[in-house]
Amino acid sequence: MNPPVHVVTLDGPSGSGKGTISRAVARRLGWHLLDSGALYRLVALAGIERGLEPGNVQAHARLAGTMAVRFEAARDVEHVLLEGREVTDAIRTEEVGQSASRVAAWPAVREALLERQRAFAVPPGLVADGRDMGTVVFPQAPLKIFLTASPEERARRRYNQLKQKGSGASLSALSREIAERDARDSSRATAPLVPAPDAVVIDSTRLDVEAVLAQVIELGRQRALWA
């Protein structure tokens, strides 16, 4: 019997830095990366492109189960392909993000993506980034992190990110959107955004990337997941 594949989960709200930390941990360890948020964004983008009604749950669930998705890494950059097309930037728009948050609340869509997500757990190990990785998708993971930050800090980070990309953004509008998404994600009936009972909560409000990364690496060492 093959030994179990170690999985590290990083959950948390938008703008907490979990994507950045997940990529950094995966690179440090040479492990695979699951960006589960990208899967929901892909469902949302595919629905928008096909002109689906926002409330058409079954059509979105069918997309979740059948869309052709590929993640590629090149020079430390993750490329996301949908039906063979590069959509890395397209899935990161605010419109798609808001739609993804609504889509992610539907049990049928979550069920359609569940086994797809679990299939990412292959040797040598997996770093899983999302909102329910530790509570639903990988509840037996030996290391679960819940990464958070203040709403103001998360809005500021997103504002700076958009400015660097040359996109116009309003800090006050971003703050409202983050508050709305937090409320929607944490209050949904299916897989709400909450820390797993055994998760380690890290508040990154006043921490830089290297400080958070050092904490995660040390937690893994303490659990003998790596040397």
C-alpha positions as CSV (number, residue, x, y, z in Angstrom):
1,M,0.0,0.0,0.0
2,N,1.3,3.4,-0.9
3,P,1.9,5.9,2.0
4,P,-0.7,8.7,2.2
5,V,0.2,11.9,0.3
6,H,0.8,14.8,2.7
7,V,-1.5,17.8,2.2
8,V,-1.2,21.3,3.7
9,T,-4.3,23.4,3.5
10,L,-4.4,27.2,3.5
11,D,-7.9,28.7,3.9
12,G,-8.9,32.3,4.4
13,P,-10.8,35.3,3.0
14,S,-10.0,37.2,-0.1
15,G,-6.9,39.3,0.3
16,S,-5.5,37.5,3.2
17,G,-2.4,36.4,1.2
18,K,-3.2,32.7,1.1
19,G,-2.5,32.5,-2.7
20,T,0.9,34.1,-2.3
21,I,1.8,31.9,0.7
22,S,0.5,28.8,-0.9
23,R,2.7,29.3,-4.0
24,A,5.7,30.1,-1.9
25,V,5.3,27.0,0.2
26,A,4.8,24.8,-2.9
27,R,7.9,26.2,-4.5
28,R,9.9,25.8,-1.3
29,L,8.9,22.1,-1.0
30,G,8.7,21.2,-4.7
31,W,5.0,20.1,-4.0
32,H,2.0,20.4,-6.2
33,L,-0.4,23.4,-5.8
34,L,-4.2,23.5,-5.9
35,D,-5.7,26.9,-6.4
36,S,-9.3,26.0,-5.7
37,G,-10.5,29.5,-6.0
38,A,-9.4,29.4,-9.7
39,L,-11.7,26.5,-10.3
40,Y,-14.7,28.4,-9.0
41,R,-13.6,31.5,-11.0
42,L,-13.3,29.3,-14.1
43,V,-16.9,28.1,-13.6
44,A,-18.0,31.7,-13.2
45,L,-16.1,32.9,-16.3
46,A,-17.4,30.0,-18.4
47,G,-21.0,30.9,-17.3
48,I,-20.5,34.6,-18.1
49,E,-19.1,33.7,-21.6
50,R,-21.9,31.4,-22.3
51,G,-24.5,33.9,-21.2
52,L,-25.9,31.7,-18.5
53,E,-28.4,33.3,-16.1
54,P,-26.7,34.0,-12.8
55,G,-29.1,31.8,-10.9
56,N,-28.9,28.8,-13.2
57,V,-27.4,26.3,-10.8
58,Q,-27.6,23.1,-12.8
59,A,-26.0,24.7,-15.9
60,H,-23.1,25.9,-13.8
61,A,-22.8,22.5,-12.1
62,R,-22.6,20.9,-15.5
63,L,-19.8,23.3,-16.5
64,A,-18.0,22.5,-13.3
65,G,-18.0,18.8,-14.1
66,T,-17.2,19.0,-17.8
67,M,-15.0,22.1,-18.5
68,A,-11.5,21.3,-19.7
69,V,-9.1,23.0,-17.3
70,R,-5.3,23.0,-17.2
71,F,-2.8,24.7,-14.8
72,E,0.7,25.3,-16.1
73,A,3.7,26.7,-14.3
74,A,6.3,28.7,-16.2
75,R,9.1,30.7,-14.5
76,D,7.2,30.8,-11.2
77,V,4.0,32.0,-12.9
78,E,0.8,30.0,-12.9
79,H,-1.0,29.9,-16.2
80,V,-4.7,28.9,-16.2
81,L,-6.2,27.5,-19.4
82,L,-9.9,27.0,-20.1
83,E,-10.8,24.8,-23.1
84,G,-7.2,25.4,-24.3
85,R,-7.4,29.2,-24.0
86,E,-5.2,31.3,-21.6
87,V,-7.6,32.9,-19.1
88,T,-5.1,33.7,-16.3
89,D,-6.0,37.4,-16.2
90,A,-9.6,37.0,-17.2
91,I,-10.5,35.0,-14.1
92,R,-9.0,37.7,-11.8
93,T,-11.4,40.5,-12.6
94,E,-13.7,41.8,-9.9
95,E,-16.7,40.8,-12.0
96,V,-15.6,37.2,-12.1
97,G,-14.6,37.2,-8.4
98,Q,-18.0,38.4,-7.3
99,S,-19.7,35.8,-9.6
100,A,-17.4,33.1,-8.3
101,S,-18.4,33.8,-4.7
102,R,-22.1,33.3,-5.7
103,V,-21.4,30.2,-7.7
104,A,-19.4,28.7,-4.8
105,A,-22.4,28.9,-2.5
106,W,-24.3,26.3,-4.6
107,P,-24.0,22.7,-3.3
108,A,-24.3,21.2,-6.8
109,V,-21.3,23.1,-8.1
110,R,-19.2,22.3,-5.0
111,E,-20.1,18.6,-5.3
112,A,-19.1,18.6,-9.0
113,L,-15.7,20.0,-8.2
114,L,-15.0,18.0,-5.1
115,E,-13.3,14.9,-6.7
116,R,-11.5,17.2,-9.1
117,Q,-9.9,18.9,-6.2
118,R,-9.0,15.7,-4.3
119,A,-7.4,14.3,-7.4
120,F,-4.6,17.0,-7.1
121,A,-3.3,15.1,-4.0
122,V,-0.4,13.2,-5.6
123,P,3.2,12.7,-4.6
124,P,5.4,14.3,-3.4
125,G,2.6,16.4,-1.7
126,L,0.0,19.1,-2.1
127,V,-0.5,22.6,-0.9
128,A,-4.2,23.4,-1.2
129,D,-5.4,27.0,-1.3
130,G,-9.1,27.9,-0.8
131,R,-11.9,28.5,1.6
132,D,-13.0,25.0,2.6
133,M,-9.8,22.9,2.0
134,G,-9.3,22.0,5.6
135,T,-13.0,21.7,6.5
136,V,-14.5,19.8,3.5
137,V,-12.0,18.8,0.8
138,F,-9.1,17.6,2.9
139,P,-10.4,17.2,6.4
140,Q,-7.6,14.7,7.3
141,A,-4.8,17.0,6.3
142,P,-2.0,17.0,8.9
143,L,-1.4,20.7,8.7
144,K,-4.3,23.2,8.3
145,I,-3.7,27.0,8.2
146,F,-6.4,29.6,8.3
147,L,-4.8,32.9,7.1
148,T,-6.6,36.1,7.8
149,A,-6.1,39.9,7.9
150,S,-8.2,42.9,8.7
151,P,-10.7,44.0,6.1
152,E,-8.9,47.3,5.7
153,E,-5.6,45.7,5.0
154,R,-7.1,43.2,2.6
155,A,-8.8,46.0,0.7
156,R,-5.5,48.0,0.6
157,R,-3.6,45.0,-0.8
158,R,-6.2,44.4,-3.5
159,Y,-6.2,48.2,-4.4
160,N,-2.4,48.2,-4.7
161,Q,-2.5,45.0,-6.8
162,L,-4.9,46.5,-9.3
163,K,-3.0,49.7,-9.5
164,Q,0.2,47.8,-10.4
165,K,-1.7,46.2,-13.2
166,G,-2.9,49.6,-14.4
167,S,-6.5,49.0,-13.5
168,G,-8.6,51.8,-12.1
169,A,-10.0,50.9,-8.6
170,S,-11.7,52.7,-5.8
171,L,-10.5,51.7,-2.3
172,S,-13.9,52.4,-0.8
173,A,-15.6,50.3,-3.4
174,L,-13.1,47.4,-2.8
175,S,-13.8,47.6,0.9
176,R,-17.5,47.3,0.4
177,E,-17.0,44.4,-2.0
178,I,-14.7,42.6,0.4
179,A,-17.2,43.1,3.3
180,E,-20.1,41.7,1.1
181,R,-18.0,38.7,0.0
182,D,-16.9,38.0,3.6
183,A,-20.6,38.0,4.7
184,R,-21.7,35.8,1.8
185,D,-18.8,33.3,2.2
186,S,-19.1,33.0,5.9
187,S,-22.9,32.7,6.1
188,R,-23.5,30.2,3.2
189,A,-25.2,27.0,4.3
190,T,-22.7,24.8,2.4
191,A,-19.0,24.8,3.3
192,P,-18.9,28.3,5.0
193,L,-15.7,30.1,5.3
194,V,-14.6,29.2,8.9
195,P,-11.4,27.8,10.3
196,A,-11.3,24.0,10.8
197,P,-11.4,23.1,14.5
198,D,-7.7,22.0,14.3
199,A,-6.5,24.8,12.1
200,V,-3.7,27.2,13.1
201,V,-5.0,30.8,12.6
202,I,-2.4,33.3,11.4
203,D,-3.2,37.0,11.2
204,S,-1.1,38.5,8.4
205,T,-2.3,42.1,8.9
206,R,1.2,43.2,10.2
207,L,3.3,40.4,8.7
208,D,5.2,40.3,5.4
209,V,5.3,37.3,3.2
210,E,8.6,36.0,4.5
211,A,7.3,36.1,8.1
212,V,4.1,34.2,7.3
213,L,6.1,31.7,5.2
214,A,8.5,31.1,8.0
215,Q,5.6,30.3,10.4
216,V,4.1,27.8,8.0
217,I,7.4,26.0,7.3
218,E,8.1,25.8,11.0
219,L,4.7,24.3,11.7
220,G,5.3,21.7,9.0
221,R,8.7,20.8,10.6
222,Q,7.0,20.4,14.0
223,R,4.6,17.9,12.4
224,A,7.5,16.1,10.7
225,L,6.0,16.7,7.2
226,W,9.4,17.9,6.0
227,A,12.9,18.3,7.4
